[in-house]
Amino acid sequence: MERLRQWIGGRLIKTGIAVFITSAILIAFDLPVVYAVMATIVSIEPTAAASLRKGLIRFPAAVLGAAFALTFDYLLGPIPLTYTLAAMVTIFVCHRLGWGDGLIVATLTAIVMIPSTTENYTVAFFTRMLTTFIGIGVATLVNLFIFPPRFMRLLCSQVPLFCQESITLFDEWIQYLLGDGGDEHQLHQQLQVGRDRLQQFNQFQAYQEEEWRYHQRQDDEHKRAIEIEEQVLRLKLLYDYLGVIQHLQTGQFYTTEEKNMILAYAKEIGSLFLAPSNQRGSMTHSRELTSSTALGQLVLMLYEKLLNMNRETLPPIQKE
């Protein structure tokens, strides 16, 4: 099962399981399947917390969409204007209520209900709401108990490698700054890719914190989370500093002595990132902040040195 999960993806497998369970329940009770399956597919989220939070928005949004659909169908019949008004009014009201997460379910419910409502409107309304509720509920339960996401494992495998890649990029920028080669366009592209990955890591950290609200955190996970958080903080400082480097002048403005000093600073910054965690000792929250502050001070020192060497005005950097 683990190999299948790695090959296909946990979220896709959970979607298939949720759709199967939902359709089986509704067929067993001779209820319409379409609305529930539609709600199930949309309600599978990266985390159980997101499913619960968004499910509390999606169900009332679906009720709203169904109400508008039946109202316009009753007044106008199944004509093009009915579909138009049902969709537009549903989108407008959901937007005004801040129900963006329920917009798709609400709009699809409104549109699909119009051609399929042939029986009593009251019965149709409550039937559709029951099936939608079942779909959202099954998706939430599947998301909670089946293949809970393992963002910490992903972070532990990717962040250390990303640290090494970032230090390599940092060294390449330093070499380019000193006039020792490098493609500026490629360096800017790599810098943007690194920033995007860093933002992704921040999102994974937020997802993992949400998951720990519903799944017990192990002691080793707590320790690893602290170490990963420290590394991500260091990476953020490094990329902030790279954002400064890209504005600096290159090569001809630096003497040999100044180049050697820049390389010495760069080597010291790299050593902070590449030092094994067992050499940094057991990390606590206060030590993590102290370590990050030390790096911030080192970055500030290097920035001020480069500022004194440079011939152009640079964007200001604030001291911590």
Beta strands, then each sheet from edge to edge (+ up, - down):
end
